[in-house]
Amino acid sequence: MDDLFSFPLPSDSPGGNVALTRLVVQLKAGSLAGAMLVIKGMGAREVERLMLDAGFSSVGYRSEDFWLQVQQQLVEAARARVDGWGLKAIQKK
């Protein structure tokens, strides 16, 4: 798992979101643990923004079910090896 965090990221590029890139890489690698490490220590608002940017749905960071929904969506995405946009495409089929 360490080598998934060691690749170069576009942190200096305009609009580059390192957390988003790392989250997507971890999910597409099928690593739930890696995806959870990306959001570890983030506040609910940050995680909500990250999840929305990655294509996931959100009930809002103030919802009682927010963290449960985040976890469920990350589990599904890691199993399917897709990001939120890919998960939506699978669910539409």
MDTraj code that builds the backbone (N, CA, C; nanometers):
import mdtraj as md
import numpy as np

residues = "MET ASP ASP LEU PHE SER PHE PRO LEU PRO SER ASP SER PRO GLY GLY ASN VAL ALA LEU THR ARG LEU VAL VAL GLN LEU LYS ALA GLY SER LEU ALA GLY ALA MET LEU VAL ILE LYS GLY MET GLY ALA ARG GLU VAL GLU ARG LEU MET LEU ASP ALA GLY PHE SER SER VAL GLY TYR ARG SER GLU ASP PHE TRP LEU GLN VAL GLN GLN GLN LEU VAL GLU ALA ALA ARG ALA ARG VAL ASP GLY TRP GLY LEU LYS ALA ILE GLN LYS LYS".split()
xyz = np.array([
    [0.0813, -0.1186, 0.0000],
    [0.0000, 0.0000, 0.0000],
    [0.0864, 0.1261, 0.0000],
    [0.2040, 0.1219, 0.0565],
    [0.2896, 0.2399, 0.0610],
    [0.3207, 0.2939, -0.0775],
    [0.3427, 0.2040, -0.1763],
    [0.3790, 0.2528, -0.3080],
    [0.2640, 0.3253, -0.3771],
    [0.1397, 0.3038, -0.3332],
    [0.0273, 0.3774, -0.3895],
    [0.0284, 0.5226, -0.3443],
    [0.0978, 0.5518, -0.2340],
    [0.1074, 0.6883, -0.1864],
    [0.2351, 0.7559, -0.2335],
    [0.3226, 0.6846, -0.3022],
    [0.4527, 0.7409, -0.3348],
    [0.4631, 0.7937, -0.4776],
    [0.3567, 0.7854, -0.5560],
    [0.3652, 0.8348, -0.6920],
    [0.3573, 0.9875, -0.6929],
    [0.4128, 1.0508, -0.7971],
    [0.4090, 1.1970, -0.8032],
    [0.2662, 1.2466, -0.8267],
    [0.2288, 1.3531, -0.7592],
    [0.0952, 1.4094, -0.7724],
    [0.1027, 1.5514, -0.8260],
    [-0.0021, 1.5943, -0.8940],
    [-0.0025, 1.7293, -0.9522],
    [-0.0352, 1.8371, -0.8509],
    [0.0361, 1.8389, -0.7396],
    [0.0044, 1.9332, -0.6325],
    [0.0321, 2.0780, -0.6715],
    [0.1240, 2.0987, -0.7642],
    [0.1568, 2.2353, -0.8043],
    [0.0737, 2.2833, -0.9224],
    [-0.0050, 2.1935, -0.9823],
    [-0.0841, 2.2338, -1.0976],
    [-0.2070, 2.3115, -1.0521],
    [-0.2527, 2.4037, -1.1348],
    [-0.3707, 2.4825, -1.0984],
    [-0.4914, 2.3910, -1.0790],
    [-0.5587, 2.4076, -0.9683],
    [-0.6767, 2.3265, -0.9425],
    [-0.6453, 2.1833, -0.9026],
    [-0.5171, 2.1515, -0.8860],
    [-0.4793, 2.0155, -0.8479],
    [-0.5231, 1.9854, -0.7060],
    [-0.5932, 1.8755, -0.6886],
    [-0.6407, 1.8365, -0.5565],
    [-0.5749, 1.7035, -0.5216],
    [-0.4731, 1.7089, -0.4393],
    [-0.3955, 1.5908, -0.4048],
    [-0.4832, 1.4862, -0.3359],
    [-0.5677, 1.5285, -0.2430],
    [-0.6537, 1.4336, -0.1723],
    [-0.7479, 1.3635, -0.2691],
    [-0.8035, 1.4371, -0.3631],
    [-0.8928, 1.3776, -0.4620],
    [-0.8179, 1.2755, -0.5471],
    [-0.7005, 1.3118, -0.5930],
    [-0.6203, 1.2198, -0.6729],
    [-0.5889, 1.0934, -0.5944],
    [-0.5472, 1.1088, -0.4710],
    [-0.5137, 0.9920, -0.3882],
    [-0.6361, 0.9063, -0.3605],
    [-0.7499, 0.9683, -0.3336],
    [-0.8720, 0.8921, -0.3078],
    [-0.9089, 0.8081, -0.4296],
    [-0.9083, 0.8691, -0.5455],
    [-0.9441, 0.7977, -0.6684],
    [-0.8458, 0.6842, -0.6969],
    [-0.7182, 0.7090, -0.6785],
    [-0.6172, 0.6046, -0.7003],
    [-0.6408, 0.4868, -0.6059],
    [-0.6674, 0.5158, -0.4791],
    [-0.6903, 0.4089, -0.3815],
    [-0.8152, 0.3277, -0.4156],
    [-0.9219, 0.3965, -0.4521],
    [-1.0457, 0.3264, -0.4860],
    [-1.0286, 0.2401, -0.6100],
    [-0.9633, 0.2939, -0.7122],
    [-0.9436, 0.2173, -0.8357],
    [-0.8470, 0.1012, -0.8163],
    [-0.7659, 0.1091, -0.7114],
    [-0.6774, -0.0026, -0.6763],
    [-0.7510, -0.1040, -0.5884],
    [-0.8732, -0.0711, -0.5491],
    [-0.9508, -0.1603, -0.4645],
    [-0.9118, -0.1551, -0.3179],
    [-0.8466, -0.0469, -0.2768],
    [-0.7969, -0.0357, -0.1402],
    [-0.8884, 0.0512, -0.0536],
    [-0.9779, -0.0136, 0.0183],
    [-1.0635, 0.0593, 0.1117],
    [-0.9789, 0.1216, 0.2221],
    [-0.8828, 0.0472, 0.2724],
    [-0.7960, 0.0998, 0.3789],
    [-0.7222, 0.2247, 0.3314],
    [-0.6728, 0.2226, 0.2095],
    [-0.6037, 0.3387, 0.1534],
    [-0.6965, 0.4579, 0.1387],
    [-0.8194, 0.4321, 0.0946],
    [-0.9177, 0.5397, 0.0803],
    [-0.9514, 0.6004, 0.2161],
    [-0.9644, 0.5157, 0.3164],
    [-0.9948, 0.5651, 0.4505],
    [-0.8787, 0.6471, 0.5064],
    [-0.7554, 0.6090, 0.4733],
    [-0.6394, 0.6866, 0.5174],
    [-0.6385, 0.8263, 0.4559],
    [-0.6891, 0.8367, 0.3330],
    [-0.6938, 0.9676, 0.2676],
    [-0.7845, 1.0629, 0.3454],
    [-0.8983, 1.0136, 0.3941],
    [-0.9927, 1.1025, 0.4631],
    [-0.9679, 1.1115, 0.6130],
    [-0.8793, 1.0270, 0.6637],
    [-0.8507, 1.0281, 0.8075],
    [-0.8034, 1.1669, 0.8517],
    [-0.8638, 1.2164, 0.9561],
    [-0.8252, 1.3458, 1.0099],
    [-0.8942, 1.4645, 0.9456],
    [-0.9702, 1.4417, 0.8395],
    [-1.0433, 1.5506, 0.7744],
    [-1.1734, 1.5750, 0.8494],
    [-1.2191, 1.6966, 0.8450],
    [-1.3491, 1.7295, 0.9011],
    [-1.4605, 1.6887, 0.8062],
    [-1.5814, 1.6871, 0.8566],
    [-1.6959, 1.6438, 0.7764],
    [-1.7161, 1.7302, 0.6526],
    [-1.6982, 1.8606, 0.6654],
    [-1.7150, 1.9490, 0.5485],
    [-1.6126, 1.9173, 0.4403],
    [-1.4880, 1.8951, 0.4814],
    [-1.3823, 1.8609, 0.3853],
    [-1.4135, 1.7297, 0.3152],
    [-1.4557, 1.6312, 0.3928],
    [-1.4867, 1.5004, 0.3361],
    [-1.6055, 1.5112, 0.2411],
    [-1.7059, 1.5888, 0.2792],
    [-1.8214, 1.6051, 0.1905],
    [-1.7776, 1.6646, 0.0571],
    [-1.6958, 1.7686, 0.0602],
    [-1.6483, 1.8319, -0.0630],
    [-1.5669, 1.7331, -0.1469],
    [-1.4808, 1.6566, -0.0807],
    [-1.3988, 1.5576, -0.1496],
    [-1.4856, 1.4501, -0.2144],
    [-1.5838, 1.4015, -0.1399],
    [-1.6734, 1.2979, -0.1928],
    [-1.7522, 1.3505, -0.3125],
    [-1.8013, 1.4730, -0.3037],
    [-1.8746, 1.5311, -0.4165],
    [-1.7838, 1.5474, -0.5381],
    [-1.6608, 1.5930, -0.5163],
    [-1.5649, 1.6085, -0.6261],
    [-1.5307, 1.4754, -0.6912],
    [-1.5352, 1.3681, -0.6128],
    [-1.5044, 1.2345, -0.6650],
    [-1.6271, 1.1676, -0.7264],
    [-1.7417, 1.2386, -0.7271],
    [-1.8600, 1.1866, -0.7941],
    [-1.9603, 1.1148, -0.7069],
    [-1.9392, 1.1169, -0.5762],
    [-2.0316, 1.0492, -0.4855],
    [-2.1490, 1.1387, -0.4513],
    [-2.2559, 1.0778, -0.4009],
    [-2.3717, 1.1518, -0.3508],
    [-2.3465, 1.1869, -0.2050],
    [-2.4194, 1.2856, -0.1555],
    [-2.4034, 1.3236, -0.0157],
    [-2.5377, 1.3588, 0.0457],
    [-2.5560, 1.3190, 0.1709],
    [-2.6761, 1.3583, 0.2448],
    [-2.6490, 1.4867, 0.3217],
    [-2.5290, 1.5374, 0.3131],
    [-2.4923, 1.6589, 0.3854],
    [-2.4142, 1.6261, 0.5108],
    [-2.3133, 1.7059, 0.5362],
    [-2.2228, 1.6768, 0.6472],
    [-2.2896, 1.6894, 0.7830],
    [-2.4060, 1.7515, 0.7911],
    [-2.4742, 1.7658, 0.9195],
    [-2.5683, 1.6498, 0.9500],
    [-2.5888, 1.5623, 0.8537],
    [-2.6786, 1.4486, 0.8729],
    [-2.6207, 1.3481, 0.9722],
    [-2.7071, 1.2848, 1.0482],
    [-2.6628, 1.1803, 1.1415],
    [-2.5984, 1.0640, 1.0666],
    [-2.6441, 1.0414, 0.9453],
    [-2.5981, 0.9277, 0.8665],
    [-2.4780, 0.9598, 0.7777],
    [-2.4223, 1.0792, 0.7898],
    [-2.3160, 1.1214, 0.6987],
    [-2.1992, 1.0238, 0.6952],
    [-2.1406, 0.9934, 0.8104],
    [-2.0214, 0.9079, 0.8119],
    [-2.0539, 0.7650, 0.7688],
    [-2.1729, 0.7183, 0.8004],
    [-2.2149, 0.5857, 0.7561],
    [-2.2277, 0.5825, 0.6045],
    [-2.2854, 0.6868, 0.5465],
    [-2.2995, 0.6925, 0.4016],
    [-2.1629, 0.7011, 0.3340],
    [-2.0729, 0.7798, 0.3890],
    [-1.9369, 0.7886, 0.3336],
    [-1.8737, 0.6498, 0.3317],
    [-1.8807, 0.5822, 0.4447],
    [-1.8212, 0.4488, 0.4545],
    [-1.8847, 0.3521, 0.3547],
    [-2.0163, 0.3512, 0.3450],
    [-2.0845, 0.2595, 0.2541],
    [-2.0456, 0.2855, 0.1090],
    [-2.0393, 0.4123, 0.0710],
    [-2.0036, 0.4452, -0.0671],
    [-1.8585, 0.4084, -0.0974],
    [-1.7693, 0.4311, -0.0018],
    [-1.6288, 0.3945, -0.0241],
    [-1.6121, 0.2431, -0.0346],
    [-1.6855, 0.1680, 0.0465],
    [-1.6798, 0.0213, 0.0392],
    [-1.7256, -0.0253, -0.0986],
    [-1.8392, 0.0249, -0.1446],
    [-1.8916, -0.0154, -0.2753],
    [-1.7953, 0.0213, -0.3880],
    [-1.7407, 0.1408, -0.3819],
    [-1.6495, 0.1865, -0.4873],
    [-1.5204, 0.1055, -0.4878],
    [-1.4651, 0.0787, -0.3712],
    [-1.3408, 0.0004, -0.3650],
    [-1.3639, -0.1413, -0.4168],
    [-1.4763, -0.2016, -0.3816],
    [-1.5080, -0.3360, -0.4320],
    [-1.5170, -0.3382, -0.5848],
    [-1.5770, -0.2336, -0.6409],
    [-1.5941, -0.2260, -0.7863],
    [-1.4726, -0.1647, -0.8558],
    [-1.3783, -0.1124, -0.7759],
    [-1.2571, -0.0484, -0.8281],
    [-1.2895, 0.0708, -0.9190],
    [-1.3780, 0.1575, -0.8678],
    [-1.4194, 0.2780, -0.9403],
    [-1.4271, 0.3952, -0.8429],
    [-1.4402, 0.5155, -0.8982],
    [-1.4659, 0.6325, -0.8139],
    [-1.6172, 0.6523, -0.8053],
    [-1.6612, 0.7643, -0.7536],
    [-1.8042, 0.7891, -0.7395],
    [-1.8772, 0.7959, -0.8719],
    [-1.8103, 0.8528, -0.9733],
    [-1.8729, 0.8608, -1.1058],
    [-1.8927, 0.7211, -1.1629],
    [-1.7942, 0.6363, -1.1455],
    [-1.8048, 0.4979, -1.1926],
    [-1.9111, 0.4207, -1.1172],
    [-1.9219, 0.4475, -0.9877],
    [-2.0231, 0.3817, -0.9059],
    [-2.1637, 0.4215, -0.9522],
    [-2.1825, 0.5485, -0.9837],
    [-2.3126, 0.5938, -1.0353],
    [-2.3461, 0.5245, -1.1666],
    [-2.2472, 0.5079, -1.2523],
    [-2.2690, 0.4424, -1.3815],
    [-2.3089, 0.2957, -1.3609],
    [-2.2446, 0.2300, -1.2667],
    [-2.2785, 0.0900, -1.2373],
    [-2.4205, 0.0803, -1.1818],
    [-2.4567, 0.1718, -1.0941],
    [-2.5895, 0.1684, -1.0307],
    [-2.7008, 0.1993, -1.1299],
    [-2.6699, 0.2713, -1.2399],
    [-2.7704, 0.3028, -1.3417],
    [-2.8039, 0.1817, -1.4277],
    [-2.7113, 0.0864, -1.4353],
    [-2.7316, -0.0314, -1.5215],
    [-2.8375, -0.1216, -1.4667],
])
top = md.Topology()
chain = top.add_chain()
for i, resn in enumerate(residues, 1):
    res = top.add_residue(resn, chain, resSeq=i)
    for name in ("N", "CA", "C"):
        top.add_atom(name, md.element.get_by_symbol(name[0]), res)
traj = md.Trajectory(xyz[None], top)
